[in-house]
Amino acid sequence: MTENTQTPSSPTSELPTTYAPAEVEGKLYERWVERGYFEADAKSEKPPYAIVIPPPNVTGSLHLGHAFEHTLIDALTRRKRMQGYETLWQPGMDHAGIATQNVVERELAKEGKSRHDLGREAFVERVWQWKDESGGQISGQMRRLGDGVDWSRERFTMDEGLSEAVQTIFKKLYDDELIYRAERIINWCPRCLTAISDIEVEYQDDEGELVSIRYGEGGASIVVATTRAETMLGDTAVAVHPEDERYKHLVGTEIELPLTGRRIPVVADEHVDPEFGTGAVKVTPAHDPNDFEIGQRHNLPNLAVMDEHAIITAHGPFQGLDRLEARSAIVGALRADGRIVAEKRPYTHSVGHCSRCKTTIEPRLSMQWWVKVGPLAKAAGDAVRNGEVKIHPQEMEKRYFDWVDNLHDWCISRQLWWGHRIPVWYGPNGEVVCVGPDEQPPTGEGWTQDTDVLDTWFSSGLWPFSTLGWPQQTDSLAKFYPNAVLVTGYDILFFWVARMMMFGLYAMDGTPPFHTIALHGMVRDERGKKMSKSFGNVVNPLDWMDKYGSDAVRFTLARGANPGIDVPIGEDWVQASSKFANKIWNATRFAMMNGATIEGELPPVERLSATDRWILSRLNETVAQVDAYYEDYQFSKLSEALYHFAWDEVFDWYVELSKTTFFAGGEQAEVSGRVLGEVVDVMLRLLHPVVPFVTETLWTTLTGGESLVIADWPKDSGFRDEAAEAEIASVQSVITEVRRFRKEQGLQDGQKVPARLELGATGLGAHEAAIRQLLRLQPEGDAFNATATLPVAGGTVALDLSGTIDVAAERKRLTKDLGAAEKEKQQAEAKLGNEAFIAKAPDNVVDKIKGRLAKAEADIARLRAQLDGLPAA
C-alpha cells in the first residue's frame, strides 16, 4: 500500500458530473509534454528502461494496428516511469522509400510531370518539401492516443545523424566483405520499377490458366506445365529428377523449344519432384529463383526475355507485347502448332503482388547489392539460443529460428531516387570505391556514384542504436543501449526484428539491441476477419476516439492483447470500455463525496472493519497480480484483473457494503473513508498506464498530487487477511443467492420485502444492516409470515412474499427444475459408472462430467430447500 501525506487541493465539486473525454484529453496531453514528463535524461542515475517505437511510415496515418501497438508500449513505459526508471520511449518515422516516392510522383502527375522532368536532385528536394508540409501527420494522431514518447528526441531515417549511421555500417560491412554486388533473381515491380523486399510482396489467390506443353517430338518429347507460358521464350533447359526412369534416356540430350527453333538440353536435378505433374519442369533461369539455382548448378545461360516494364524483348512475333498479352498470344500459337497437351482454366494459384501498387511481381535477374547474411544470421540465432535475448511468447522462437537459420542473402538495393543513396563510386577504368561518412568521394572525369538507394529496412535495422547517436559514442547510447524490450507484431519478426538483431550484434560488439522481443498479434474485426479496404471493414481509430474517448479505445485494445494472438475488435467492445471509464469517473466522484480521503496514515488494523480489511487484502493481491502480468506481457490478463477489481470489488461490493457506514457517520465512517481513499488512490495508479486521461483527472483531484505520470507505482505491502476475505465471500454469497431468488420470483430491484435473517451463528450478523440495504429487505414486523426460506452461507434468510408471488405456480416451477436437475445427476452418474467409457474418455471429458455432477447435486440441494421453504398450498 502507498503512503501519501499530500492534502487535496480541490473539492469534488471541481469535477463535472459526467466525464467528457474531448474536454480533458488534449489539454492533459499538452500539459504532460510541456512539463517534460516524457523526456529521458541520459545522465540520470536512475536505472534505464528504453523502448523504440516501430517507426511508422512518413506517409502513414494512425490505424488500429498502430493504436494497438502504441497502447501496449505506452502502458509499459508509463509503469516503468512510475517505478522510478529513467524511461525512454524513442519516437521517429521511416522515410518509406517506395511509398513516399509514389505519393510525390502522383502529385507531380497532377501537374503533368514526372520525376524525370525534374531530375534527381530537384525531385529529392520536392520529396523533402512534401515531407515538411504534408508528411508525418501520424505524430499528431499519436498525441491524441496519449503516446508518452520523448518528442525532443524524435528521429527520421533520412535525417543527418541516421544518414551517417547508414553510411558507416555500409562501409564497415563492405570492408568486411559482407556486402557485395551480384546478378541474382529479385522481386521486381514493373510499375514501381524497383526491386522490393519479401515483406513488400503480398500473396493472393489469382485465377489463371495451367497449360501443358509438349517439347520435342515422339519418344524424345517431354511435357511440361506452366502458368506463365510467356517465360518459355527464355527457357534454357528442361529438368527431370536423376532417378526418374521415364526420362533417364533423355538426360544429356537436346530437344527443340517450341516456337523458337532453339534446342535446349535435358538436365537431371534433384530439385525436381518426380511426383508432381509430369515430373519434368521448364527451366527459365532469368525469370524464376528456383530455375536460377538449377541454372547455376548446370552452367545454363540466363536469357532475359522481358524489360523492366515486363514487356517482351525476345522472339519477333511477340516482341513489344505486355507479359499478359504475350501469354495469350503464345498459348494461341502453341495451340495452333499442336503443342498444347492440356489446358486448365480457371486455375487458382498464389501470386505475389506489390504491396504498394498491387501490380503482379515479376521475378527478374538483375544486378543488385546484397548483404552476405550467413555470419550475421548465425549470431542473431545464437543470441536467442543462449538466452541473451528472450522471445515472448516462447513458442514464437521456432518461427524465428526457421527464418534466421535458413536466411538467404539480402538484396538491399532499390531502383529509386528517394532514400539513402548507395555510397559507392565507379571509376572510368572499372574502379569501385566505397566511401565512409568521413571520407571524400573520388572526383574527376568519369567517376559516378551508384544510382540505387538502400532498402528502407536497411536503415530501420539500425534503429535501436542509430537513434541514440551511433556511430558517435553518446551519453544516450551508453545509457539506453541495449533497449529493455522490443514490442512489435509477429508479422515483421523476420523482416525487421531479425535485421535489427543482425545489425545490433554486428555494430555493437556482440551486444544485442534488446533483452526481450515481445510479439503481439494482428488486430482483426469482431468476426476475426483481417481488416482490409477491399472487405470494407477497416476502422479509423480516430473516429472511435472522437466518439468514445482515447481511454476507451486503449482499454479495449489492451484487454484483447494476448501474447502472439490476433485481436478481434468491434465497436461494441469500445462502447463497453467507455462505460467502464464512466464507471470509474462516477464511482470515484461518489467516493470523494462520501468521505474518501488520503489524509493521514492508514488506521491500524484493529480499527478496521472486516469489510475494510477485505478490500485492502484484495488491493494488495491485485497489485501483485498486475505486476506479475506486466512482467509476462499479459496485457489482457492485467486489464481483466483491473476491470474486475475496480468495477466488481471496489465499486459494486466495497462501496455498496460500506454505504451504511458512511451514511451513519462517526469514527468508523472516517476509518472507512481513509481506507476508501487509499483503495481509489492505488486503483487509479494501477489503471493509469492503460487509461491515462480519466485516471489523471480523478487522481489529481483526490490527492492534490502533481501528476500520475510521475507518481509512484503501487507496491504490494504483503498485507493479506484470509479470514476477512472468507467472511466477505460469505456475505457476497448471501447477497448473490437472495438476489437470484428475487429475480426468479420476478421481483423488481427496488421492491422491498420483509425478511428474517438468521446469520449470527456464521459470524455475519455484523453485516446484517448492509445485507438488508443491498437486498431491499425490511424488518420482519409483527405480521411477518415466512413464505420462503433460503439456506445461505450456513444460515437462513426467510422471506415474506405474501401477495408478491403465486405459491402454486412457484412450487410447480421449482418441481420442474428439480426434476431436470435429478435427471442430469442420473445421466452424469451413469457415465461415470461406465468403466468402458472411463477407460477410453480423455481426462478433460471425465472432469467435465464430474463438474456436471457436482453442479446437479448443488442445484438439487438448493431447489429442495426452496421447495421446503414455500408455505403449504
ZIMO-V59435 format. One record per backbone hydrogen bond with DSSP energy under -1.0 kcal/mol. CO is the residue of the C=O (numbers start at 1). NH is the residue of the N-H. E is the energy in kcal/mol with one decimal. If there is no record, write none. Layout:
# ZIMO-V59435
CO&NH&E ; CO&NH&E
This chain:
# ZIMO-V59435
11&14&-1.8 ; 12&15&-2.3 ; 20&23&-1.5 ; 21&24&-1.7 ; 21&25&-2.8 ; 24&28&-2.2 ; 25&29&-2.5 ; 26&30&-2.1 ; 27&31&-1.9 ; 28&32&-2.4 ; 29&33&-2.4 ; 30&34&-2.8 ; 31&35&-2.0 ; 32&37&-1.9 ; 33&36&-1.6 ; 36&39&-1.2 ; 41&44&-1.5 ; 47&86&-2.8 ; 49&88&-2.7 ; 50&484&-2.2 ; 50&485&-1.1 ; 51&90&-2.6 ; 56&94&-2.5 ; 57&60&-1.7 ; 58&136&-2.8 ; 63&67&-2.6 ; 64&68&-2.7 ; 65&69&-2.3 ; 66&70&-3.3 ; 67&71&-1.9 ; 68&72&-1.7 ; 69&73&-2.2 ; 70&74&-2.9 ; 71&75&-2.2 ; 72&76&-2.1 ; 73&77&-2.6 ; 74&78&-2.6 ; 75&79&-2.0 ; 76&80&-2.2 ; 77&81&-2.4 ; 78&82&-2.0 ; 79&83&-1.6 ; 80&85&-2.3 ; 81&84&-1.3 ; 82&713&-1.7 ; 85&87&-1.1 ; 86&49&-2.1 ; 88&51&-2.5 ; 89&150&-2.1 ; 90&53&-2.6 ; 91&155&-1.2 ; 93&157&-1.9 ; 94&58&-2.2 ; 96&100&-3.2 ; 97&101&-2.2 ; 98&102&-2.5 ; 99&103&-2.0 ; 100&104&-2.3 ; 101&105&-2.5 ; 102&106&-2.1 ; 103&107&-1.7 ; 104&108&-2.3 ; 105&109&-2.2 ; 106&110&-1.3 ; 108&111&-1.4 ; 108&113&-2.3 ; 109&112&-1.5 ; 115&119&-2.4 ; 119&123&-2.3 ; 120&124&-2.5 ; 121&125&-1.9 ; 122&126&-1.9 ; 123&127&-2.0 ; 124&128&-2.3 ; 125&129&-2.1 ; 126&130&-2.3 ; 127&131&-2.7 ; 128&132&-2.3 ; 129&133&-1.9 ; 130&134&-3.5 ; 130&135&-1.5 ; 136&139&-1.7 ; 137&141&-1.3 ; 138&142&-2.3 ; 139&143&-1.3 ; 140&144&-1.4 ; 141&145&-1.5 ; 142&146&-1.2 ; 142&147&-2.3 ; 147&149&-1.2 ; 149&151&-1.3 ; 150&153&-2.1 ; 151&154&-1.5 ; 155&93&-1.9 ; 156&159&-2.7 ; 159&163&-2.3 ; 160&164&-1.9 ; 161&165&-1.7 ; 162&166&-2.3 ; 163&167&-2.4 ; 164&168&-2.2 ; 165&169&-2.4 ; 166&170&-2.1 ; 167&171&-2.1 ; 168&172&-2.2 ; 169&173&-2.7 ; 170&174&-2.6 ; 171&175&-2.7 ; 172&176&-1.7 ; 173&178&-3.4 ; 174&177&-1.6 ; 178&372&-3.1 ; 180&370&-3.2 ; 182&368&-2.8 ; 184&366&-2.9 ; 186&364&-2.1 ; 187&196&-2.1 ; 188&362&-2.9 ; 189&193&-2.1 ; 194&189&-2.2 ; 197&200&-1.0 ; 198&201&-1.8 ; 200&355&-2.8 ; 202&353&-2.4 ; 204&351&-2.8 ; 206&349&-2.2 ; 208&347&-2.5 ; 210&344&-2.2 ; 211&226&-2.2 ; 212&341&-3.0 ; 212&342&-1.0 ; 213&224&-2.6 ; 215&222&-2.7 ; 217&220&-1.9 ; 218&221&-1.5 ; 222&215&-3.5 ; 224&213&-3.5 ; 226&211&-2.5 ; 228&231&-1.7 ; 229&232&-1.6 ; 230&233&-1.1 ; 231&234&-2.3 ; 232&235&-1.7 ; 237&283&-2.6 ; 238&267&-2.8 ; 239&281&-2.4 ; 240&269&-2.8 ; 241&244&-1.7 ; 244&247&-1.4 ; 247&250&-1.8 ; 247&251&-1.1 ; 250&253&-2.5 ; 253&266&-2.4 ; 255&264&-2.9 ; 256&216&-1.1 ; 257&260&-1.4 ; 257&261&-1.3 ; 262&257&-3.3 ; 264&255&-2.7 ; 265&238&-2.2 ; 266&252&-2.7 ; 267&240&-2.4 ; 269&272&-1.6 ; 273&276&-1.4 ; 276&279&-2.0 ; 281&239&-3.0 ; 283&236&-2.6 ; 284&287&-2.2 ; 286&365&-1.5 ; 288&292&-2.3 ; 289&293&-1.6 ; 290&294&-2.1 ; 291&295&-2.9 ; 292&296&-2.3 ; 293&297&-1.9 ; 294&298&-1.6 ; 295&300&-2.4 ; 305&313&-2.5 ; 307&310&-2.1 ; 310&323&-1.6 ; 311&307&-2.0 ; 312&320&-3.1 ; 315&318&-2.1 ; 318&321&-1.9 ; 321&312&-3.0 ; 322&326&-3.1 ; 323&327&-1.9 ; 324&328&-1.7 ; 325&329&-2.2 ; 326&330&-3.0 ; 327&331&-2.2 ; 328&332&-2.1 ; 329&333&-2.2 ; 330&334&-2.7 ; 331&335&-2.4 ; 332&336&-2.2 ; 333&337&-1.4 ; 334&339&-3.1 ; 335&338&-1.4 ; 339&214&-2.4 ; 342&212&-2.9 ; 344&210&-2.4 ; 347&208&-2.7 ; 349&206&-2.8 ; 351&204&-2.0 ; 352&361&-2.5 ; 353&202&-3.2 ; 354&358&-2.4 ; 359&354&-3.1 ; 362&188&-1.2 ; 364&186&-2.4 ; 366&184&-2.4 ; 368&182&-2.6 ; 369&412&-2.3 ; 370&180&-2.2 ; 371&373&-1.1 ; 371&410&-1.8 ; 373&377&-3.8 ; 374&378&-2.0 ; 375&379&-1.8 ; 376&380&-1.9 ; 377&381&-2.3 ; 378&382&-2.7 ; 379&383&-2.0 ; 381&385&-2.3 ; 382&386&-2.8 ; 383&389&-2.0 ; 384&387&-1.1 ; 390&517&-3.1 ; 392&519&-3.5 ; 393&396&-2.1 ; 394&397&-2.3 ; 396&400&-1.7 ; 397&401&-3.0 ; 398&402&-2.7 ; 399&403&-1.3 ; 400&404&-2.7 ; 401&405&-2.4 ; 403&406&-1.2 ; 410&371&-2.3 ; 412&455&-3.1 ; 414&416&-1.7 ; 414&453&-2.7 ; 420&454&-2.4 ; 422&424&-2.0 ; 423&435&-2.6 ; 424&450&-2.9 ; 425&433&-2.7 ; 426&448&-2.1 ; 427&430&-1.5 ; 431&427&-2.4 ; 433&425&-3.0 ; 436&439&-1.6 ; 444&447&-1.6 ; 448&426&-3.1 ; 452&422&-2.3 ; 453&414&-3.1 ; 455&458&-1.8 ; 456&460&-2.0 ; 457&461&-1.2 ; 459&462&-1.3 ; 460&463&-1.1 ; 462&465&-1.8 ; 462&466&-3.3 ; 463&467&-1.4 ; 465&470&-1.8 ; 466&469&-1.5 ; 469&472&-2.0 ; 472&474&-1.6 ; 474&478&-2.0 ; 475&479&-2.1 ; 476&480&-3.0 ; 477&481&-1.4 ; 483&515&-1.1 ; 486&518&-2.9 ; 488&520&-2.0 ; 489&492&-1.4 ; 490&493&-1.4 ; 492&496&-1.8 ; 492&497&-2.0 ; 493&498&-1.3 ; 496&500&-2.4 ; 497&501&-2.4 ; 498&502&-2.4 ; 499&503&-2.7 ; 500&504&-2.8 ; 501&505&-2.1 ; 502&506&-1.7 ; 503&507&-3.1 ; 504&508&-2.3 ; 505&510&-2.7 ; 508&511&-1.5 ; 513&483&-2.7 ; 515&390&-2.5 ; 516&486&-2.5 ; 517&392&-3.3 ; 518&488&-1.9 ; 519&564&-1.5 ; 520&490&-2.2 ; 522&567&-3.2 ; 524&569&-1.8 ; 525&528&-2.6 ; 529&525&-2.7 ; 532&536&-1.0 ; 532&537&-1.4 ; 540&543&-1.3 ; 540&544&-1.1 ; 541&545&-2.4 ; 542&546&-2.4 ; 543&547&-1.7 ; 544&548&-3.4 ; 545&549&-1.5 ; 549&553&-1.4 ; 550&554&-2.8 ; 551&555&-2.9 ; 552&556&-2.0 ; 553&557&-2.1 ; 554&558&-2.7 ; 555&559&-2.5 ; 558&561&-1.3 ; 560&562&-1.4 ; 561&636&-1.7 ; 562&565&-2.1 ; 567&524&-3.5 ; 570&574&-1.3 ; 571&575&-2.6 ; 572&576&-2.0 ; 573&577&-2.0 ; 574&578&-2.2 ; 575&579&-1.8 ; 576&580&-1.6 ; 577&581&-2.3 ; 578&582&-2.2 ; 579&583&-2.4 ; 580&584&-2.6 ; 581&585&-2.2 ; 582&586&-3.1 ; 583&587&-2.8 ; 584&588&-2.1 ; 585&589&-2.3 ; 586&590&-2.4 ; 587&591&-2.5 ; 588&592&-2.6 ; 589&593&-2.4 ; 590&594&-1.2 ; 591&596&-2.6 ; 592&595&-1.1 ; 604&607&-1.8 ; 605&608&-1.8 ; 609&613&-2.7 ; 610&614&-2.4 ; 611&615&-2.2 ; 612&616&-2.1 ; 613&617&-2.0 ; 614&618&-2.6 ; 615&619&-2.3 ; 616&620&-2.1 ; 617&621&-2.0 ; 618&622&-2.3 ; 619&623&-2.4 ; 620&624&-2.2 ; 621&625&-2.4 ; 622&626&-3.0 ; 623&627&-2.3 ; 624&628&-2.2 ; 625&629&-2.5 ; 626&630&-2.4 ; 627&631&-2.2 ; 628&632&-1.0 ; 629&634&-3.1 ; 630&633&-1.7 ; 633&635&-1.2 ; 634&638&-2.3 ; 635&639&-2.1 ; 636&640&-2.4 ; 637&641&-2.6 ; 638&642&-2.2 ; 639&643&-2.6 ; 640&644&-2.7 ; 641&645&-2.0 ; 642&646&-2.8 ; 643&647&-2.8 ; 644&649&-1.9 ; 645&650&-2.7 ; 646&651&-2.3 ; 647&652&-1.9 ; 648&653&-1.0 ; 649&654&-2.8 ; 650&655&-2.8 ; 653&657&-3.4 ; 654&658&-1.8 ; 658&662&-2.6 ; 659&663&-3.1 ; 660&664&-1.7 ; 661&665&-1.3 ; 666&670&-1.6 ; 667&671&-2.2 ; 668&672&-2.7 ; 669&673&-2.2 ; 670&674&-1.9 ; 671&675&-2.1 ; 672&676&-3.0 ; 673&597&-1.7 ; 673&677&-2.2 ; 674&678&-2.2 ; 675&679&-2.7 ; 676&680&-2.7 ; 677&681&-2.6 ; 678&682&-2.5 ; 679&683&-2.7 ; 680&684&-2.6 ; 681&685&-1.8 ; 682&686&-2.6 ; 683&687&-2.2 ; 684&688&-1.7 ; 687&690&-1.4 ; 687&691&-2.6 ; 691&695&-1.1 ; 692&696&-1.7 ; 693&697&-2.0 ; 694&698&-1.9 ; 695&699&-2.9 ; 696&700&-2.3 ; 697&701&-1.1 ; 698&702&-2.6 ; 699&703&-3.0 ; 700&704&-1.6 ; 708&711&-1.1 ; 721&725&-2.2 ; 722&726&-2.4 ; 723&727&-2.4 ; 724&728&-2.7 ; 725&729&-2.0 ; 726&730&-1.7 ; 727&731&-1.9 ; 728&732&-2.9 ; 729&733&-2.1 ; 730&734&-2.4 ; 731&735&-2.5 ; 732&736&-2.9 ; 733&737&-2.6 ; 734&738&-2.4 ; 735&739&-2.5 ; 736&740&-2.3 ; 737&741&-2.1 ; 738&742&-2.8 ; 739&743&-2.4 ; 740&744&-2.5 ; 741&745&-1.8 ; 742&747&-2.4 ; 743&746&-1.3 ; 748&751&-1.2 ; 753&778&-2.0 ; 754&800&-2.3 ; 756&798&-2.7 ; 758&796&-1.4 ; 759&762&-1.4 ; 759&764&-1.5 ; 760&763&-1.4 ; 764&767&-2.0 ; 765&768&-1.8 ; 767&771&-2.7 ; 768&772&-3.0 ; 769&773&-2.2 ; 770&774&-2.5 ; 771&775&-2.0 ; 772&777&-2.2 ; 776&753&-2.1 ; 778&755&-2.1 ; 781&784&-1.0 ; 788&799&-3.4 ; 790&797&-2.2 ; 792&795&-3.7 ; 795&792&-2.3 ; 796&758&-2.6 ; 797&790&-2.9 ; 798&756&-2.6 ; 799&787&-2.0 ; 799&788&-1.7 ; 801&804&-3.0 ; 801&805&-1.2 ; 806&810&-2.6 ; 807&811&-2.7 ; 808&812&-2.2 ; 809&813&-2.3 ; 810&814&-2.7 ; 811&815&-2.4 ; 812&816&-2.0 ; 813&817&-2.3 ; 814&818&-2.5 ; 815&819&-2.2 ; 816&820&-1.9 ; 817&821&-2.1 ; 818&822&-2.4 ; 819&823&-2.1 ; 820&824&-2.2 ; 821&825&-2.1 ; 822&826&-2.2 ; 823&827&-2.4 ; 824&828&-2.2 ; 825&829&-2.6 ; 826&830&-2.3 ; 827&831&-1.9 ; 828&832&-2.4 ; 829&833&-1.5 ; 831&834&-1.2 ; 834&838&-2.4 ; 835&839&-2.1 ; 836&840&-1.2 ; 837&841&-2.7 ; 842&846&-2.0 ; 843&847&-2.7 ; 844&848&-1.8 ; 845&849&-1.9 ; 846&850&-2.3 ; 847&851&-2.0 ; 848&852&-2.0 ; 849&853&-2.2 ; 850&854&-2.4 ; 851&855&-2.3 ; 852&856&-2.4 ; 853&857&-2.5 ; 854&858&-2.0 ; 855&859&-2.8 ; 856&860&-2.4 ; 857&861&-2.0 ; 858&862&-2.3 ; 859&863&-2.9 ; 860&864&-2.5 ; 861&865&-1.9 ; 862&866&-2.1 ; 863&867&-2.4 ; 864&868&-2.6 ; 865&869&-1.5
